[in-house]
Amino acid sequence: MKNRKPSFRFEIDNFSEKKANVISSKTFESSGCEWFFAVFPKGDRLADGHLSLYLQAKNSTKPVTKVGKIFTEHPDIALDFKPTKQEVKTAYMNVLLRVIKTLNKPPKSLSETRLNKASSELSELMNVGFKLDWLKLKLDEVTLERKKPDADGSKVQQLEERVKHLELKLDEVNESRTQQVEERVKKLELKLHQASFSKSLSDDANEYRAQQVEERVTNLELMEVGFKLASLNTKLDEFSLERKKTDEKRGKNLALMELRLNTKLGDLERKTSYDTSVFDSRIEQMEKYGMGLRFKLESLITKLDEISKERKKADDADGYLVQKHEESIKNIEMMISQVKVELDKKKDKTSDDGFLLVD
C-alpha cells in the first residue's frame, strides 16, 4: 500500500425510483478486510427520515475490528505480503491475530510451550513478508517479564507442572489413539490386499474368457469375409460375361452407325456440289443485274446535274426580274408620296381662300 490509497466507486442508478429500504454496494477490500456500503434512502430508525450511509464490514466480528486497528497503527505491516489467494491471506491473518492475542495475555499465565509456539508462528509470518518488528519486541518483553520472580512464582510453577502433566496425558491419549488408528489402517490394508487379490483372480478368469470370445469373433469374421469374397467373385464373373455381351452388341451398333454416317456423308457431298453450281449461277445473274443498276444510276446522276444547272440559271433570271420589280415599286411609292405632298399643299391653300376641297 506504499503511496497507494484504496478507492471504491459506488453508483446508484435512478435513486429517486428505488423503493428498497436499504441498498448495498458490492464488496471491496481494504486494509486486509472486506467492506461494503449500506445506503438507507429514507433513513434508518436513528436518522429520523433522512438519508443514511454506513460503511460496514462483510463479516462484522471482533477480529475484523482488531485487524482494522492493527492496520491503522501499523500501515506498512503487509507491504511485502502479496498472496494470490484470499484463503491464504485469511489463514495468515488468523495466525497473526492468534499471536497478538497470546502476547496480550499476562506473561505469568503463559507457558514455555505456548511462548515457543508464538515465537515460531511469528517467525513464519515474518518470513512470508509481514513487518512485525514491533510484535517481536513485544514477544521479547513478555518473555523477560515471565522470567522475573514474584510472590506468585510457586503458583505459576504448580500451574506449569499441571500443564506438563496434562500434556503428558494428552500425548499418551494421542499415542493410544494413534496406535488404534494404525491398527485399523493395517486391517483395512489387509482387506484391500485380499480384495485386490480376488479381483486379480477374477480379472484373469475374465481375461481368459474374453480371449476365447475374441477368438470366436475372429473366426466368425473370417468365415464371413470368405463368404463375402466368394459371392463377390461370382458377381464379378457374371458382370464380366454381361459386359462382354454388351461390348459385342455395342460393336455391332457402332459398325451400323458408321455405315449410315458414310452414306449420309456421300449424299451431303453430292448435294453440296449441286448447291454450289446453282449458287454460282445466281451470283453471276446478280452481278449482271448490279452492272445494269450501276449504269442506270450513272445516267440518273448526269440528268440530275443537268437539271440543277438549268434550275440555277432560272433562279438567276428570276432574281434579276425581282430586282427590277422592286425598283419600279420604289419609284411608284416615291411618286405617290410626291402627289400626297402636292395635295396637302392645295388643301392648305383652299382653306385659306374660304373654300372646302372635297376629295
PyMOL commands that set and color helices and strands:
alter all, ss='L'
color gray80, all
select helices_A, chain A and resi 15-17+62-73+86-103+107-109+112-127+133-147+153-353
alter helices_A, ss='H'
color red, helices_A
select strands_A, chain A and resi 23-24+28-30+33-40+52-57
alter strands_A, ss='S'
color yellow, strands_A
deselect
rebuild
show_as cartoon
